[in-house]
Amino acid sequence: MALSITNLKKGTLFQWEGEPFRVVEYNQKVMGRGGSIVNVRIKSLLDGKVLEKTFKGNEQLESADVSNQTVQYLYNDGNTFHFMNEDSFEQFEVAADLVGDGAGYLKEGDRVTLQFFNDAPINVELPKNVPLRVVYTENVVKGDTTSSVLKNAELETGITVKVPAFIKQDDVISVDTATGAYRERVKE
C-alpha cells in the first residue's frame, strides 16, 4: 500500500529502501504554491538506528508489512534467544544483538511481542514495565530509610538497578524497560 508523506504521523510504520521504519517525530512545513515538505525522525525496526529524513510533497512510500505475534520466551544460549508461539507451538530464534539490553528484562516463561517483517523476526517488544525479584541488595542501617537514599539491587535476570533504601532481598519490584528505572514495589 502506498503512503503519501502526510501519512507519516508519529508511530506510522513504513518501508524505505527496503527497510522497515517507525516514525518517531513528524513535522510538516507547507511551502508556497501548495507544496510541502515533511521532516521526520525515523527509527529502523531492524537495527534501532534513528535517522533524520526530509520527504518532499509528491514522494510516495510503501507501508511496511510488519506483523506482531505474542510469544513466550523460552531460553537463550548466549548468541540466540528462543521464543515460542503458544497457539501453534512454532519456535523462533532471535539473535542476541537484536534483543540487546532487553535481555535484562526477560525471564523464562515471560510473554512478549515479536515483530515480523517479510516473515522474519526483527524486534522484541517488551512490556512497558516488568516485575522482577531482588536477589541481592545491602541491608540498610537502622534510621537510614529515607526514600531519597538509593542503593543497588541485583535482580533475578542479572541486571542491577537503583532502588530506595526500604527495598529488601526477595522483594518483587516493577522496572521500567525503557529507562531501567525502579518504579514501585509489587505486592505478591
Buried (B, 14 or more C-beta within 10 A) or exposed (E): EEBEBEBBEEEBBBBBEEBBBBBBEBEBEEEEEEEBBBBBBBBBBBEEEEEEEEBEBEEEBEBBEBEEBEBBBBEBEEEBBBBBBEEEEEEBEBEEEBBEEBBBBBBEEBEBEBBBBEEEBBBBEBEEBBBBBBEEBEEBEEEEEEEEEEBEBBBEBEBEBEBBBEBBEEBBBBBBBEEBEBBEBBEE
